[in-house]
Amino acid sequence: MTVRMSEEQPHDLAREQVSLWNAHDVDEVLAHLTDDVLWSTPAKTVSGMRAAAGLDLHPDLCVRYFRFPFKCAASLSILSVSNRSVGCRGITLDDCWTTGSGLSVPGPCGRPPTGRSGCRHALARTAVGGPHLPAPPERNRVSSGSRPLLGSLLLVAALVAIGVGGPVAADPSEDPTGRSTRATVAATTPSAAARSAVTVTAKGTKGRVDSPRNLKQKRKVVPPRKVTRPARCTKAAPTTAAGWKNLFDSLGSRFAAGDQLTSTPLPDGRLLWVLGDTIQGKLTSTGAVKNWRMARNTVAITDRGCISLHTGKGGRSLIPEPGRGHWYWPMAPTLDGGKLYTFSGRFKAAAGSFAGVGSELAELRYERGSTPTFSRMHRTPSTGTPETKVQWGMATARDGVYTYVYGTQKVVAPWTFGKALYVARVPAGKLTTLGAWRYWNGRTWATSGAKPIRDAMGGVSTSLTVDKIGGRWVAVTKKEEMLGTDIVALTADHPAGPFKETVLAKAPGNVAKGDITYSVMAHPEVRLSSGKLLISVCRNNLDGDRVLRNFERGRPYFLEVTLPR
């Protein structure tokens, strides 16, 4: 697919990529590059992934962005690379790493080029100290081992200025004339008359830039991925809690037992349900599970009255286990910017049980009518944090131009079994841009200093659901996690509360037999004949063998509840 770029789009794209380089966000930088593209200039050819390989080795690299009018193009994007140790502002020529530019730059680095002949040479040369600019002093030269990294960084920086990345706020403090003595790399954007010369060719989520004059690309021939789109189901969707229980039970051996069941509607009208531990195996007449195996996470798709369950390859987890004995339990699926994600808690075994070690954001490949598959993981503000810190993404809600992301935190205190609740909001399409997150601090949305909107004493479960229903914000949870009995609705006029609590139902466990209930989720996208709200309740036993002897102990059940007026 070929997409024609607007005049402003390259600048927006360049600004976000620059912010990713400066944040040393390797995962996000790599998300815009792909190894089967070879970036070619007169000086060197570099494969896409290699450009980011040395970010961790050079934490002092600093990339700047600014722009100014240029008579032979709509405008000019300037990317400045410097040493962070001397600061990103007021850098003198002796303090910056210079690079040769394909543009005819007669003066010191940063001086605006003149003449129309430069329009044909938008890419930077990768040598340190190019033919048109003085070389940096010896004390500031990069080592020979650093040179490929810097060259690649400058090369990619020049490339992103004509089409890779996403928008972030521009730095208004930059000199619009470009006269500061900073090392610069220039890349022209097309004027209205010449815009057809630059196009972006999209393949999945990996962007590629085609420019007949400025850029040569050597690509492997990759056959298009086959997408299986089954015919829509003709069975009527269940309209009762019992009907939904029967629908999930109809999966039989593919879903002998499992938990979580957080749902979200897909654009094609189907529902996606993310599941945690999913036991599969032969079901016997006595209720036992034989020849069983377990995936740490799966997804189910319901299409009206039909259901299908999907795992990773060979029945393994859909979101691959990252190693070191860690695994992911999906918590809250959501659509953002046309992409499908699910926040996922990362866990590890600990003293016969488990412990949280942060939350991450899993991106799933998805096309209308197709089966979602795993794509990659993104960081969240709580990646790598212990469960005693806020674990973001335990619930999400959309309202207009924002996604509200709820987090929970374990509080170690006597007789405290629930979790404290927090909330952040993110502009639509920016879920993976951590700098765009704003946290409720008790008074307003701020860049830091999140404060709990619900205390841990009598608090919420680890994961919950929050939805905007009938103009109100409604959180549904089981109070005090597994040790509580009350399923409650927390209603408010604001996503951060204050909340009014109403008991909806009871979900007691059986301590004597080890039976527990947990992970209560609301499903407002499901229409019931009663007009009530459908909720799901997960069940398990502290002794896993008891579940294998009676799989019903590990299967969720559904309830119909009435929300308070």
C-alpha positions as CSV (number, residue, x, y, z in Angstrom):
1,M,0.0,0.0,0.0
2,T,1.4,3.4,-0.9
3,V,0.3,6.4,1.2
4,R,0.9,10.0,0.1
5,M,2.3,12.2,2.8
6,S,1.1,15.6,3.7
7,E,3.5,18.5,4.0
8,E,3.4,18.5,7.9
9,Q,3.4,14.7,8.4
10,P,7.2,14.2,8.0
11,H,7.9,16.7,10.7
12,D,5.4,15.1,13.1
13,L,7.0,11.7,12.3
14,A,10.5,13.0,12.9
15,R,9.7,14.6,16.2
16,E,8.5,11.4,17.8
17,Q,11.4,9.3,16.5
18,V,13.8,11.9,17.9
19,S,12.1,11.6,21.3
20,L,12.5,7.8,21.2
21,W,16.2,8.1,20.5
22,N,16.7,10.6,23.4
23,A,14.7,8.3,25.7
24,H,17.0,5.5,24.6
25,D,13.8,3.5,24.2
26,V,15.3,0.6,22.2
27,D,12.1,-1.3,21.9
28,E,10.3,1.6,20.4
29,V,13.1,2.6,18.1
30,L,13.3,-0.9,16.8
31,A,9.6,-0.9,16.2
32,H,10.1,1.6,13.4
33,L,13.0,-0.4,11.8
34,T,13.2,-3.7,10.1
35,D,16.2,-5.8,9.1
36,D,15.0,-6.6,5.6
37,V,15.4,-3.0,4.6
38,L,18.9,-1.7,3.7
39,W,19.3,2.0,4.0
40,S,21.8,3.2,1.3
41,T,23.8,6.4,1.0
42,P,26.8,7.3,-1.1
43,A,28.9,6.6,2.0
44,K,27.5,3.4,3.5
45,T,24.7,0.9,3.5
46,V,23.3,0.0,6.9
47,S,20.6,-2.5,7.8
48,G,17.7,-1.0,9.8
49,M,18.0,-2.9,13.1
50,R,21.7,-2.2,13.5
51,A,21.2,1.5,13.9
52,A,19.8,1.1,17.4
53,A,22.1,-1.7,18.5
54,G,24.5,0.6,20.4
55,L,22.1,2.9,22.3
56,D,23.0,1.4,25.6
57,L,26.7,1.9,24.9
58,H,26.3,5.6,24.3
59,P,23.9,7.0,27.0
60,D,25.1,10.6,26.4
61,L,23.9,10.9,22.8
62,C,21.4,13.7,22.4
63,V,19.3,14.3,19.3
64,R,17.6,17.7,18.6
65,Y,14.9,18.6,16.1
66,F,14.1,22.0,14.5
67,R,12.9,23.3,11.2
68,F,13.1,26.5,9.1
69,P,11.7,27.6,5.7
70,F,13.8,26.6,2.6
71,K,13.0,28.0,-0.8
72,C,13.5,24.8,-2.7
73,A,11.2,22.7,-0.5
74,A,8.2,23.2,1.7
75,S,10.5,23.3,4.7
76,L,13.6,21.7,6.1
77,S,13.9,19.3,9.0
78,I,17.1,19.6,11.0
79,L,18.3,16.9,13.4
80,S,21.2,17.8,15.7
81,V,23.3,15.2,17.4
82,S,25.5,16.2,20.3
83,N,27.1,14.9,23.5
84,R,24.5,15.1,26.4
85,S,27.3,15.7,28.9
86,V,27.7,19.3,27.6
87,G,24.0,19.8,27.5
88,C,21.5,19.9,24.6
89,R,21.6,23.7,24.4
90,G,24.3,26.3,23.7
91,I,26.7,23.7,22.2
92,T,29.7,25.3,20.5
93,L,31.4,23.8,17.5
94,D,34.2,22.4,19.7
95,D,31.7,20.5,21.8
96,C,29.7,18.9,19.1
97,W,30.2,15.9,16.8
98,T,29.9,17.1,13.2
99,T,28.9,15.1,10.2
100,G,29.1,15.7,6.5
101,S,25.8,16.5,4.8
102,G,24.7,15.6,1.4
103,L,23.6,19.2,1.1
104,S,26.1,21.8,0.0
105,V,26.8,23.5,3.3
106,P,29.6,26.1,2.8
107,G,29.8,27.3,6.4
108,P,29.9,26.0,10.0
109,C,27.6,23.3,11.1
110,G,24.0,24.5,11.6
111,R,24.2,27.2,8.9
112,P,21.2,27.0,6.5
113,P,22.1,25.7,3.1
114,T,21.3,27.8,0.1
115,G,20.6,27.0,-3.6
116,R,18.2,24.6,-5.3
117,S,20.9,22.1,-6.1
118,G,20.8,20.8,-2.5
119,C,17.2,19.5,-2.9
120,R,18.5,16.3,-4.6
121,H,20.7,15.3,-1.7
122,A,18.5,14.8,1.4
123,L,20.5,12.1,3.1
124,A,23.4,12.6,5.4
125,R,26.8,11.1,4.9
126,T,27.8,8.8,7.7
127,A,31.5,9.8,8.1
128,V,32.5,11.8,11.1
129,G,33.7,15.2,9.8
130,G,32.3,15.3,6.3
131,P,33.7,17.1,3.2
132,H,31.7,20.3,3.8
133,L,32.2,20.6,7.6
134,P,35.3,20.9,9.8
135,A,36.1,17.8,11.8
136,P,35.6,17.9,15.5
137,P,38.7,18.3,17.8
138,E,40.5,15.1,18.8
139,R,39.2,15.2,22.4
140,N,35.6,15.0,21.1
141,R,36.0,12.5,18.3
142,V,34.1,9.3,18.8
143,S,36.2,6.1,18.9
144,S,36.4,3.9,15.9
145,G,34.1,1.5,17.7
146,S,31.5,4.2,18.1
147,R,31.7,5.5,14.6
148,P,29.3,3.0,13.0
149,L,26.7,3.7,15.7
150,L,26.9,7.4,15.3
151,G,26.8,7.1,11.5
152,S,23.8,4.8,11.8
153,L,22.1,7.2,14.2
154,L,22.6,10.2,12.0
155,L,21.5,8.1,9.0
156,V,18.3,7.0,10.6
157,A,17.7,10.5,12.0
158,A,17.9,11.8,8.5
159,L,15.6,9.1,7.2
160,V,13.0,9.6,9.9
161,A,12.7,13.2,8.9
162,I,11.1,12.1,5.7
163,G,8.8,9.5,7.1
164,V,9.2,7.2,10.1
165,G,7.8,7.8,13.6
166,G,4.8,9.6,15.1
167,P,4.0,13.1,16.4
168,V,5.2,14.7,19.6
169,A,5.3,18.4,20.6
170,A,8.0,20.5,18.9
171,D,10.6,22.3,20.9
172,P,9.7,26.0,20.6
173,S,13.1,27.1,22.0
174,E,14.9,26.0,18.8
175,D,16.5,28.7,16.7
176,P,14.3,28.9,13.6
177,T,17.1,30.2,11.5
178,G,19.3,27.2,12.3
179,R,22.3,29.5,12.9
180,S,23.4,27.9,16.1
181,T,26.8,26.1,15.9
182,R,25.4,22.6,16.4
183,A,26.2,19.5,14.4
184,T,23.2,19.0,12.1
185,V,21.8,16.6,9.6
186,A,19.4,17.9,7.1
187,A,16.6,16.1,5.3
188,T,14.2,17.9,3.0
189,T,10.5,17.3,2.9
190,P,8.7,17.5,-0.4
191,S,7.0,20.7,-1.5
192,A,3.4,20.6,-2.8
193,A,4.7,20.4,-6.4
194,A,7.1,17.6,-5.7
195,R,5.2,15.6,-3.0
196,S,4.7,12.6,-5.3
197,A,8.5,12.0,-5.2
198,V,8.3,10.8,-1.6
199,T,5.9,8.1,-0.6
200,V,5.6,5.8,2.4
201,T,5.2,2.1,1.7
202,A,3.5,0.3,4.6
203,K,4.0,-3.4,5.4
204,G,2.3,-4.3,8.6
205,T,3.5,-2.0,11.3
206,K,7.0,-1.5,9.8
207,G,7.3,1.7,7.8
208,R,9.5,2.0,4.7
209,V,10.4,5.1,2.8
210,D,10.7,5.3,-1.0
211,S,12.3,8.3,-2.6
212,P,13.4,7.7,-6.2
213,R,16.0,10.4,-6.1
214,N,17.3,10.4,-2.6
215,L,17.0,6.8,-1.3
216,K,17.7,3.4,-2.6
217,Q,16.2,0.4,-0.9
218,K,17.1,-3.2,-1.3
219,R,14.3,-5.4,0.0
220,K,13.8,-9.1,0.3
221,V,10.7,-10.2,-1.5
222,V,8.2,-11.2,1.2
223,P,5.0,-12.9,0.1
224,P,1.8,-11.4,1.6
225,R,0.6,-13.0,4.8
226,K,-2.5,-15.1,4.3
227,V,-5.4,-14.0,6.4
228,T,-8.1,-16.5,7.2
229,R,-11.5,-14.8,7.6
230,P,-14.1,-17.3,8.6
231,A,-17.7,-16.7,7.6
232,R,-19.8,-14.9,10.2
233,C,-21.7,-17.1,12.7
234,T,-25.4,-17.5,12.1
235,K,-26.2,-18.6,15.6
236,A,-27.9,-16.1,17.9
237,A,-25.8,-14.7,20.7
238,P,-26.7,-15.8,24.3
239,T,-28.9,-13.4,26.1
240,T,-28.7,-14.9,29.6
241,A,-25.9,-15.6,32.1
242,A,-26.6,-19.3,31.8
243,G,-26.3,-19.0,28.0
244,W,-22.8,-17.5,28.3
245,K,-21.8,-20.2,30.7
246,N,-22.9,-22.8,28.3
247,L,-21.1,-21.1,25.4
248,F,-17.7,-21.2,27.2
249,D,-18.4,-24.7,28.4
250,S,-18.9,-25.7,24.7
251,L,-15.2,-25.3,24.1
252,G,-14.9,-28.6,25.9
253,S,-11.3,-30.0,26.1
254,R,-9.9,-26.8,24.7
255,F,-11.1,-24.9,27.8
256,A,-11.2,-27.4,30.6
257,A,-10.6,-24.6,33.1
258,G,-9.3,-21.1,32.9
259,D,-9.7,-17.6,34.3
260,Q,-9.6,-13.8,33.8
261,L,-12.2,-13.3,31.0
262,T,-11.8,-9.6,30.3
263,S,-13.6,-8.6,27.1
264,T,-13.6,-5.8,24.5
265,P,-15.6,-5.4,21.3
266,L,-13.7,-5.6,18.0
267,P,-14.4,-3.3,15.1
268,D,-15.9,-6.2,13.1
269,G,-18.6,-6.8,15.7
270,R,-17.0,-9.8,17.4
271,L,-15.9,-9.8,21.0
272,L,-12.3,-10.5,22.2
273,W,-11.9,-12.2,25.6
274,V,-8.4,-12.4,27.1
275,L,-7.8,-15.4,29.3
276,G,-5.2,-16.3,31.9
277,D,-4.2,-19.8,32.8
278,T,-6.0,-22.1,30.4
279,I,-6.0,-25.8,31.0
280,Q,-6.6,-28.1,28.0
281,G,-7.0,-31.8,28.1
282,K,-9.4,-34.8,27.8
283,L,-12.5,-34.5,29.9
284,T,-13.8,-37.6,31.5
285,S,-17.3,-38.6,32.6
286,T,-16.2,-38.2,36.2
287,G,-15.2,-34.6,35.7
288,A,-11.4,-35.2,35.7
289,V,-9.0,-33.7,33.2
290,K,-6.5,-36.2,31.6
291,N,-3.4,-35.6,29.5
292,W,-3.6,-32.0,30.4
293,R,-1.4,-29.0,29.5
294,M,-1.7,-25.4,30.4
295,A,-1.0,-22.1,28.6
296,R,-0.4,-19.1,30.7
297,N,-2.5,-16.9,28.4
298,T,-4.9,-17.4,25.5
299,V,-7.7,-15.5,23.8
300,A,-11.3,-16.4,22.9
301,I,-13.3,-14.9,20.1
302,T,-17.1,-14.9,20.3
303,D,-19.1,-14.1,17.2
304,R,-22.8,-14.0,18.0
305,G,-23.4,-17.6,19.2
306,C,-20.1,-19.1,18.1
307,I,-16.9,-19.3,20.1
308,S,-13.3,-20.2,19.3
309,L,-10.2,-20.3,21.5
310,H,-6.7,-19.4,20.3
311,T,-3.2,-20.2,21.7
312,G,0.3,-19.7,20.5
313,K,2.1,-22.4,18.5
314,G,1.7,-25.9,19.7
315,G,-0.9,-24.9,22.3
316,R,1.6,-22.7,24.1
317,S,0.9,-19.2,25.5
318,L,-0.3,-16.7,22.9
319,I,2.0,-14.1,24.5
320,P,5.3,-15.9,24.7
321,E,6.9,-16.4,28.1
322,P,9.9,-14.1,28.4
323,G,12.3,-16.6,30.1
324,R,13.8,-16.8,33.6
325,G,10.7,-18.6,34.7
326,H,8.5,-15.5,34.1
327,W,5.1,-15.5,32.3
328,Y,2.3,-13.0,31.4
329,W,-1.3,-13.0,32.5
330,P,-3.3,-10.6,30.3
331,M,-5.5,-8.1,32.2
332,A,-7.1,-5.4,30.1
333,P,-7.5,-5.5,26.3
334,T,-8.1,-2.3,24.4
335,L,-8.0,-0.7,20.9
336,D,-5.8,2.4,20.4
337,G,-4.8,4.1,17.2
338,G,-6.3,1.3,15.2
339,K,-4.1,-1.3,17.0
340,L,-5.1,-4.0,19.4
341,Y,-3.3,-4.3,22.8
342,T,-3.7,-6.0,26.1
343,F,-2.0,-4.9,29.3
344,S,-0.4,-7.9,30.8
345,G,1.0,-8.6,34.3
346,R,4.4,-10.2,34.4
347,F,4.8,-12.8,37.1
348,K,7.3,-15.3,38.5
349,A,7.1,-18.2,40.9
350,A,7.8,-17.4,44.5
351,A,7.7,-19.6,47.6
352,G,5.1,-22.0,46.3
353,S,3.0,-19.2,44.9
354,F,3.7,-16.3,42.5
355,A,4.8,-12.6,42.7
356,G,4.3,-9.8,40.3
357,V,7.3,-8.2,38.6
358,G,5.6,-5.4,36.6
359,S,3.2,-4.9,33.8
360,E,3.8,-4.6,30.1
361,L,1.7,-3.9,27.0
362,A,1.3,-6.7,24.5
363,E,0.5,-5.7,20.9
364,L,-1.5,-8.2,18.9
365,R,-1.7,-8.4,15.1
366,Y,-5.3,-8.0,14.1
367,E,-7.2,-7.5,10.9
368,R,-10.9,-7.4,10.5
369,G,-12.4,-10.9,10.7
370,S,-9.0,-12.5,11.4
371,T,-7.6,-14.3,14.4
372,P,-5.3,-12.1,16.6
373,T,-1.7,-13.2,16.9
374,F,1.1,-11.9,19.1
375,S,3.2,-9.1,17.7
376,R,5.5,-7.6,20.4
377,M,5.7,-6.2,23.9
378,H,5.8,-2.5,24.9
379,R,7.0,-1.0,28.1
380,T,4.6,0.6,30.6
381,P,5.5,3.0,33.6
382,S,5.5,-0.1,35.8
383,T,7.7,-2.4,33.6
384,G,10.1,-4.2,36.0
385,T,8.5,-2.9,39.2
386,P,7.6,-5.2,42.1
387,E,3.9,-5.7,43.0
388,T,4.3,-3.3,45.9
389,K,4.4,-0.4,43.3
390,V,1.6,0.6,41.0
391,Q,0.9,-2.0,38.4
392,W,-0.6,0.0,35.5
393,G,-3.1,-1.5,33.0
394,M,-5.2,-3.6,35.4
395,A,-8.2,-1.9,33.7
396,T,-8.8,0.5,30.9
397,A,-11.6,2.7,29.7
398,R,-12.1,4.9,26.6
399,D,-13.9,8.3,26.6
400,G,-13.6,10.6,23.7
401,V,-10.0,11.5,22.9
402,Y,-8.5,9.7,26.0
403,T,-7.8,6.2,27.2
404,Y,-7.9,5.9,31.0
405,V,-5.5,3.4,32.4
406,Y,-6.1,2.1,35.9
407,G,-3.4,0.7,38.1
408,T,-3.5,-1.2,41.4
409,Q,-0.9,-1.4,44.2
410,K,-0.4,-3.9,46.9
411,V,-0.1,-2.3,50.4
412,V,1.7,-4.3,53.1
413,A,-0.4,-3.5,56.2
414,P,-2.3,-5.5,58.9
415,W,-5.7,-6.6,57.8
416,T,-5.3,-5.1,54.3
417,F,-6.2,-7.6,51.6
418,G,-7.4,-5.3,48.8
419,K,-5.3,-3.1,46.4
420,A,-5.1,0.6,46.2
421,L,-6.5,2.1,42.9
422,Y,-4.8,4.7,40.7
423,V,-5.7,6.2,37.3
424,A,-3.8,7.8,34.4
425,R,-5.0,9.1,31.1
426,V,-3.3,9.0,27.7
427,P,-4.3,10.8,24.4
428,A,-5.8,8.5,21.8
429,G,-3.1,6.8,19.7
430,K,-0.4,7.5,22.3
431,L,-0.6,4.4,24.5
432,T,2.9,3.3,23.8
433,T,4.4,6.8,24.2
434,L,5.2,7.0,27.9
435,G,5.8,10.7,27.8
436,A,2.2,11.3,26.9
437,W,0.9,9.7,30.1
438,R,-0.6,11.9,32.7
439,Y,-1.4,10.8,36.3
440,W,-4.2,11.9,38.6
441,N,-2.4,13.5,41.6
442,G,-5.6,14.2,43.6
443,R,-6.2,17.6,42.0
444,T,-5.2,17.4,38.3
445,W,-3.5,15.4,35.6
446,A,0.2,15.6,36.0
447,T,3.4,14.1,34.6
448,S,4.2,12.4,37.9
449,G,3.0,12.1,41.5
450,A,0.1,9.7,41.1
451,K,-2.2,9.5,44.2
452,P,-4.6,6.6,45.0
453,I,-8.2,7.2,44.1
454,R,-9.3,4.3,46.3
455,D,-7.5,3.0,49.4
456,A,-6.2,-0.5,49.9
457,M,-8.2,-1.1,53.1
458,G,-11.4,-2.7,51.7
459,G,-9.9,-2.1,48.3
460,V,-10.2,-3.5,44.8
461,S,-8.9,-6.7,43.3
462,T,-5.7,-6.9,41.4
463,S,-7.6,-6.6,38.1
464,L,-11.0,-5.1,37.5
465,T,-13.2,-3.4,34.9
466,V,-14.0,0.2,34.5
467,D,-16.5,1.4,31.9
468,K,-18.5,4.5,31.2
469,I,-22.2,3.4,31.3
470,G,-25.1,5.7,31.0
471,G,-22.9,8.8,31.5
472,R,-21.3,7.5,34.7
473,W,-18.0,5.8,35.4
474,V,-18.6,2.3,36.7
475,A,-15.9,0.1,38.2
476,V,-16.8,-3.5,39.0
477,T,-14.6,-5.5,41.3
478,K,-14.5,-8.0,44.2
479,K,-13.6,-6.3,47.4
480,E,-10.5,-7.5,49.2
481,E,-9.4,-9.9,46.5
482,M,-9.8,-13.6,47.2
483,L,-10.6,-13.2,50.9
484,G,-13.6,-11.0,50.3
485,T,-17.2,-11.9,49.4
486,D,-18.8,-8.8,48.0
487,I,-19.0,-7.9,44.3
488,V,-19.3,-4.2,44.2
489,A,-20.0,-1.4,41.8
490,L,-18.0,1.9,42.3
491,T,-19.8,4.7,40.5
492,A,-18.6,8.2,39.9
493,D,-19.1,11.2,37.6
494,H,-15.3,11.5,37.1
495,P,-12.9,8.8,36.1
496,A,-10.9,9.5,39.3
497,G,-14.0,9.5,41.6
498,P,-15.1,10.1,44.3
499,F,-16.9,6.7,44.1
500,K,-20.1,5.5,45.6
501,E,-20.0,1.8,46.5
502,T,-22.9,-0.5,46.0
503,V,-22.9,-4.3,46.6
504,L,-24.1,-6.1,43.5
505,A,-23.8,-9.8,44.5
506,K,-22.0,-12.2,46.7
507,A,-19.1,-14.5,45.6
508,P,-17.9,-16.3,48.6
509,G,-15.2,-18.9,48.5
510,N,-14.9,-22.1,50.6
511,V,-11.8,-21.8,52.9
512,A,-12.2,-25.3,54.2
513,K,-12.1,-26.9,50.7
514,G,-9.6,-24.3,49.3
515,D,-12.1,-23.0,46.7
516,I,-11.6,-19.3,45.8
517,T,-13.4,-16.7,43.7
518,Y,-11.6,-13.8,42.1
519,S,-11.2,-11.7,38.9
520,V,-14.8,-10.4,38.6
521,M,-15.3,-8.6,35.3
522,A,-18.2,-6.7,33.8
523,H,-19.2,-7.1,30.1
524,P,-21.4,-4.1,29.2
525,E,-21.0,-4.8,25.5
526,V,-23.1,-7.9,25.9
527,R,-26.9,-7.4,25.7
528,L,-29.0,-9.5,28.0
529,S,-32.8,-10.1,27.6
530,S,-33.2,-8.9,31.2
531,G,-31.5,-5.6,30.5
532,K,-29.1,-6.2,33.4
533,L,-25.3,-6.2,33.4
534,L,-23.4,-9.4,32.7
535,I,-20.5,-10.1,34.9
536,S,-18.1,-13.1,35.1
537,V,-16.6,-14.6,38.2
538,C,-13.5,-16.8,38.1
539,R,-13.1,-19.9,40.3
540,N,-10.1,-22.0,41.3
541,N,-8.7,-24.1,44.2
542,L,-5.6,-23.6,46.2
543,D,-4.8,-27.2,45.4
544,G,-4.4,-27.5,41.7
545,D,-4.9,-31.3,41.8
546,R,-8.5,-30.7,43.0
547,V,-9.2,-28.8,39.8
548,L,-7.8,-31.6,37.7
549,R,-10.1,-34.0,39.5
550,N,-13.1,-31.8,39.0
551,F,-12.6,-29.3,36.2
552,E,-15.8,-27.4,37.1
553,R,-13.9,-26.0,40.1
554,G,-11.7,-24.0,37.7
555,R,-14.4,-22.8,35.3
556,P,-15.8,-19.3,35.4
557,Y,-19.5,-18.6,35.9
558,F,-21.7,-15.7,35.0
559,L,-24.2,-13.5,36.8
560,E,-26.7,-10.9,35.9
561,V,-26.7,-7.8,38.1
562,T,-28.6,-4.5,38.3
563,L,-26.5,-1.3,38.5
564,P,-27.6,1.3,41.0
565,R,-29.5,4.3,39.7
